[in-house]
């Protein structure tokens, strides 16, 4: 994006101008979530990798938003986003 701007070619008697716009690539998931099976009572960790760091991540279970709580820990470090489900139960399936 820092390359965006107005560029000119000046030959003294004439000038050519070009406006350059640079659009950022959209963020993509570069490593998908993996299916997990765990005994009840254990913590479950789900992670995915993204093409960019510092992206706003939202986690969902069955279409409902997950928020950080005693049950769920949401972490993001660099391009890795991690959801930790604490003390898993059958209802977490």
C-alpha angles and dihedrals in degrees: 000000000000089000092064116109146085114312123193137191109205120190096171097251097048139020130209118200134196130183110213122200121185118200119202118239112252116255113262135193104247096180119033128220115267126225113253135200119193139166114254114269097036127107116251122209122202119186137179132181123228132203091237136037126234096032121154105254126196122190124205137188115201090341095308120115117249118219129194109270142133087288099045131040116194116199134177124184119170107310095343122095118192134188117195117197108202124216094355122220134186087264088067091067 
